[in-house]
Amino acid sequence: MPDHRVIRDVQRRLRAQQGGFEPKPPMPILDQIVGTVLSQHTSDVNSDRAFAALKRRFPAWEQVAHAPVEELEDAIRCGGLARQKARRIKEILNAIDEREGRIDLRHLHDLDDLAAETYLTSLPGVGPKTAACVLVFSMDRAAFPVDTHVHRIATRLGWIPAGTTAEKAYRLLAPQVPADIRYDLHLALIRHGRTVCLARRPRCEVCVLLDLCPYAQAAAQRRAADLAT
């Protein structure tokens, strides 16, 4: 893992290229949990459509919990993996209802970060990424969610070993990122992953992190060797 100075340098470079930090509008905790489930293995556009369609059809989470799973599947079909996501959402909401006697997680605001994360990850199918998203986007806590873009860029920068699982990547990265830039860096890395550090054919030639990236340097060496043969 790099030291804090390198991580701050990455954040500064990305902000200089992308413009100022603009936090997302906060979401209620339950909305964030369900929204994160819907965002898995699909685009932001499709997951947003699925969330909006779900809320139009079932305005209250109690309605979602008690609806037949087939109706939930139909509502969120545009988000992909509708069957799996519908079942997962019902499992989460029913678990909350069973524990709390109602579908309401506002009491998590009264807990410290570790207690809130522990509660969230005890829910069915809620892992560190979803919990971190809730902490940062709903509770204004200094968490560092590791999505596919963050994971890919951190691997290419050499911050985590290749093949590191998503959960282990979160455990490795979160403590190393300075608390005051976790939210900012998370958003900056996501945008960088969508526009420059693409999964296929990354645009290394326009990357402001080029001199810090072992992946890009190795790729350049391979291209030079190919041209020399």
C-alpha positions as CSV (number, residue, x, y, z in Angstrom):
1,M,0.0,0.0,0.0
2,P,1.2,3.5,-0.7
3,D,1.6,6.1,2.0
4,H,-0.9,8.8,2.6
5,R,1.1,11.3,0.6
6,V,0.7,9.3,-2.6
7,I,-3.0,8.8,-2.0
8,R,-3.5,12.5,-1.5
9,D,-1.5,13.2,-4.7
10,V,-3.8,10.9,-6.6
11,Q,-6.8,12.7,-5.2
12,R,-5.4,16.1,-6.0
13,R,-4.5,15.1,-9.6
14,L,-7.9,13.7,-10.3
15,R,-9.7,16.7,-8.8
16,A,-7.5,19.1,-10.9
17,Q,-8.6,17.2,-14.0
18,Q,-12.3,16.6,-13.1
19,G,-13.2,19.8,-11.2
20,G,-14.3,20.3,-7.7
21,F,-15.8,17.7,-5.3
22,E,-19.6,17.5,-5.5
23,P,-21.1,15.2,-2.9
24,K,-24.2,13.3,-3.9
25,P,-27.5,14.2,-2.3
26,P,-28.0,12.1,0.8
27,M,-30.4,9.2,0.6
28,P,-32.3,7.5,3.5
29,I,-30.6,4.4,4.8
30,L,-33.1,2.0,3.4
31,D,-33.1,3.7,0.0
32,Q,-29.3,3.4,-0.1
33,I,-29.4,-0.3,0.8
34,V,-31.9,-1.2,-1.9
35,G,-30.3,1.1,-4.4
36,T,-27.0,-0.5,-3.9
37,V,-28.5,-4.0,-4.4
38,L,-30.1,-2.8,-7.6
39,S,-26.7,-1.3,-8.8
40,Q,-25.0,-4.6,-8.8
41,H,-23.9,-5.9,-12.3
42,T,-25.6,-3.1,-14.2
43,S,-25.2,0.5,-15.3
44,D,-26.1,3.5,-13.1
45,V,-28.8,4.4,-15.7
46,N,-30.5,1.0,-15.4
47,S,-30.2,0.7,-11.7
48,D,-31.7,4.2,-11.3
49,R,-34.6,3.3,-13.6
50,A,-35.2,0.1,-11.6
51,F,-35.2,2.0,-8.3
52,A,-37.6,4.6,-9.6
53,A,-39.9,1.9,-11.0
54,L,-39.9,0.1,-7.7
55,K,-40.8,3.2,-5.8
56,R,-43.6,4.1,-8.2
57,R,-45.2,0.7,-7.9
58,F,-44.5,0.3,-4.1
59,P,-44.2,3.7,-2.4
60,A,-43.6,2.2,1.1
61,W,-41.0,-0.4,2.0
62,E,-43.6,-2.4,3.9
63,Q,-45.4,-2.9,0.5
64,V,-42.2,-4.2,-1.0
65,A,-41.6,-6.6,1.9
66,H,-45.1,-8.0,1.6
67,A,-45.4,-8.1,-2.2
68,P,-45.1,-11.3,-4.2
69,V,-41.6,-11.7,-5.4
70,E,-42.8,-12.0,-9.0
71,E,-44.3,-8.5,-8.8
72,L,-41.0,-7.1,-7.5
73,E,-39.2,-8.9,-10.4
74,D,-41.5,-7.2,-12.8
75,A,-40.9,-3.8,-11.3
76,I,-37.1,-3.9,-11.4
77,R,-36.6,-5.9,-14.6
78,C,-34.9,-3.1,-16.4
79,G,-32.1,-3.3,-13.8
80,G,-31.1,-6.8,-14.7
81,L,-30.8,-9.9,-12.5
82,A,-34.4,-9.2,-11.4
83,R,-35.1,-12.5,-9.8
84,Q,-32.0,-12.5,-7.6
85,K,-32.3,-8.9,-6.7
86,A,-36.0,-9.1,-5.8
87,R,-35.4,-12.0,-3.5
88,R,-32.5,-10.3,-1.9
89,I,-34.4,-7.1,-1.3
90,K,-37.3,-9.0,0.3
91,E,-34.9,-10.9,2.5
92,I,-33.2,-7.7,3.8
93,L,-36.5,-5.9,4.5
94,N,-38.0,-8.9,6.2
95,A,-34.9,-9.3,8.4
96,I,-35.2,-5.7,9.4
97,D,-38.9,-6.1,10.2
98,E,-38.3,-9.2,12.3
99,R,-35.5,-7.5,14.3
100,E,-36.9,-4.0,14.7
101,G,-40.7,-4.7,14.6
102,R,-40.9,-2.2,11.7
103,I,-38.9,-1.5,8.5
104,D,-36.9,1.4,9.8
105,L,-33.1,1.9,10.2
106,R,-33.0,5.5,11.4
107,H,-31.6,4.3,14.7
108,L,-28.3,3.5,13.0
109,H,-27.5,7.2,13.0
110,D,-27.1,6.9,16.8
111,L,-24.4,4.2,16.5
112,D,-20.7,4.6,15.9
113,D,-19.2,3.5,12.6
114,L,-18.2,0.0,13.6
115,A,-21.5,-0.8,15.3
116,A,-23.4,0.5,12.2
117,E,-21.2,-1.5,9.8
118,T,-21.6,-4.6,12.0
119,Y,-25.4,-4.3,12.0
120,L,-25.5,-3.7,8.2
121,T,-23.3,-6.6,7.3
122,S,-25.4,-8.9,9.5
123,L,-28.3,-8.4,7.1
124,P,-28.8,-11.0,4.3
125,G,-26.4,-10.4,1.4
126,V,-25.2,-7.0,2.7
127,G,-21.4,-6.9,2.4
128,P,-18.7,-4.3,3.2
129,K,-19.3,-2.4,-0.1
130,T,-23.0,-1.9,0.6
131,A,-22.4,-1.0,4.3
132,A,-19.7,1.5,3.3
133,C,-22.1,3.1,0.8
134,V,-24.7,3.5,3.5
135,L,-22.1,5.0,5.9
136,V,-20.8,7.6,3.5
137,F,-23.9,8.4,1.4
138,S,-26.6,8.2,4.0
139,M,-24.9,8.8,7.3
140,D,-22.1,11.2,6.4
141,R,-19.4,9.0,7.8
142,A,-15.8,8.7,6.6
143,A,-16.2,5.4,4.8
144,F,-14.5,4.3,1.5
145,P,-16.7,2.0,-0.6
146,V,-14.7,-0.2,-3.1
147,D,-16.8,-0.7,-6.2
148,T,-15.5,-2.3,-9.5
149,H,-13.9,0.9,-10.7
150,V,-12.1,1.6,-7.4
151,H,-11.0,-2.0,-7.2
152,R,-9.6,-2.0,-10.8
153,I,-7.7,1.3,-10.5
154,A,-6.3,0.4,-7.1
155,T,-5.0,-2.9,-8.6
156,R,-3.5,-1.2,-11.6
157,L,-1.8,1.4,-9.3
158,G,-0.3,-1.4,-7.3
159,W,-2.2,-0.4,-4.1
160,I,-3.6,-4.0,-3.7
161,P,-2.3,-7.3,-5.2
162,A,-3.9,-8.6,-8.4
163,G,-6.6,-11.1,-7.6
164,T,-7.5,-9.5,-4.2
165,T,-11.2,-10.1,-3.4
166,A,-13.6,-7.1,-3.1
167,E,-14.0,-7.7,0.6
168,K,-10.2,-7.9,1.3
169,A,-9.6,-4.9,-1.0
170,Y,-12.0,-2.9,1.2
171,R,-10.2,-4.0,4.4
172,L,-6.8,-3.1,2.9
173,L,-7.7,0.2,1.3
174,A,-10.2,1.9,3.8
175,P,-7.7,2.3,6.7
176,Q,-5.0,3.7,4.3
177,V,-7.1,6.5,2.7
178,P,-7.1,9.6,4.8
179,A,-10.5,10.1,6.4
180,D,-11.0,13.6,5.1
181,I,-10.7,12.5,1.4
182,R,-12.4,9.1,1.4
183,Y,-15.7,10.3,0.0
184,D,-14.0,12.6,-2.5
185,L,-11.5,10.0,-3.7
186,H,-14.2,7.4,-4.0
187,L,-16.2,9.6,-6.4
188,A,-13.1,10.7,-8.3
189,L,-11.9,7.1,-8.9
190,I,-15.3,6.1,-10.1
191,R,-15.3,8.9,-12.7
192,H,-11.8,8.1,-13.7
193,G,-12.7,4.4,-14.1
194,R,-15.7,5.3,-16.3
195,T,-13.8,7.8,-18.5
196,V,-10.1,7.0,-18.6
197,C,-9.1,3.8,-16.7
198,L,-11.5,1.6,-18.6
199,A,-11.8,-2.1,-18.0
200,R,-10.9,-2.7,-21.6
201,R,-8.5,-0.5,-23.6
202,P,-7.7,2.0,-20.8
203,R,-6.8,5.4,-22.1
204,C,-3.4,5.5,-20.5
205,E,-2.2,8.2,-23.0
206,V,-4.4,10.8,-21.3
207,C,-4.2,9.6,-17.7
208,V,-2.9,12.1,-15.1
209,L,-1.8,9.1,-13.0
210,L,0.5,7.6,-15.7
211,D,3.8,8.1,-13.9
212,L,2.3,6.4,-10.8
213,C,0.8,3.4,-12.5
214,P,2.8,0.1,-12.8
215,Y,0.1,-1.3,-15.1
216,A,0.5,1.5,-17.6
217,Q,4.3,1.3,-17.5
218,A,4.3,-2.4,-18.0
219,A,1.9,-2.0,-21.0
220,A,4.1,0.6,-22.5
221,Q,7.1,-1.7,-22.2
222,R,5.2,-4.5,-23.9
223,R,4.3,-2.3,-26.8
224,A,7.9,-1.1,-27.2
225,A,9.1,-4.7,-27.2
226,D,6.5,-5.6,-29.8
227,L,7.6,-2.8,-32.0
228,A,11.3,-3.8,-31.7
229,T,10.6,-7.3,-32.9
